[in-house]
Amino acid sequence: MSGERRPLAGRPLTEPHPSRLPPEHPDRALILAAHAAALAAGEAGYPDPATGLFVLTAGFLARRGTCCGRGCRHCPYVDD
């Protein structure tokens, strides 16, 4: 899937695919709030609430135009 041009998935950029962020994830609400704030601000990403690692937003990934195939949490191309 690396570098492959694909259409965006049929869901809002604010909603990650359940395989990338399961509904039962203990930090889901914090993650979605951080993601929404970064999206609204037009930022490329946000620090993960649990680990502090930088996570790219679905908006940034969509603007890039291709899927990198690395399993991004907010990949806007995953629609299995």
Secondary structure as the mmCIF struct_conf table of DSSP 4:
data_model
#
loop_
_struct_conf.conf_type_id
_struct_conf.id
_struct_conf.beg_label_comp_id
_struct_conf.beg_label_asym_id
_struct_conf.beg_label_seq_id
_struct_conf.end_label_comp_id
_struct_conf.end_label_asym_id
_struct_conf.end_label_seq_id
TURN_TY1_P TURN_TY1_P1 SER A 2 GLY A 3
STRN STRN1 GLU A 4 GLU A 4
HELX_LH_PP_P HELX_LH_PP_P1 PRO A 7 ALA A 9
BEND BEND1 GLY A 10 ARG A 11
TURN_TY1_P TURN_TY1_P2 LEU A 13 THR A 14
BEND BEND2 GLU A 15 GLU A 15
TURN_TY1_P TURN_TY1_P3 PRO A 18 ARG A 20
BEND BEND3 LEU A 21 LEU A 21
TURN_TY1_P TURN_TY1_P4 PRO A 23 GLU A 24
TURN_TY1_P TURN_TY1_P5 PRO A 26 ASP A 27
HELX_RH_AL_P HELX_RH_AL_P1 ARG A 28 ALA A 41
TURN_TY1_P TURN_TY1_P6 GLY A 42 GLY A 42
BEND BEND4 ALA A 44 ALA A 44
STRN STRN2 GLY A 45 PRO A 47
TURN_TY1_P TURN_TY1_P7 PRO A 49 THR A 51
STRN STRN3 PHE A 54 LEU A 56
HELX_RH_AL_P HELX_RH_AL_P2 ALA A 58 ARG A 64
BEND BEND5 THR A 66 THR A 66
STRN STRN4 CYS A 67 CYS A 67
BEND BEND6 GLY A 69 ARG A 70
TURN_TY1_P TURN_TY1_P8 ARG A 73 HIS A 74
TURN_TY1_P TURN_TY1_P9 PRO A 76 TYR A 77
#
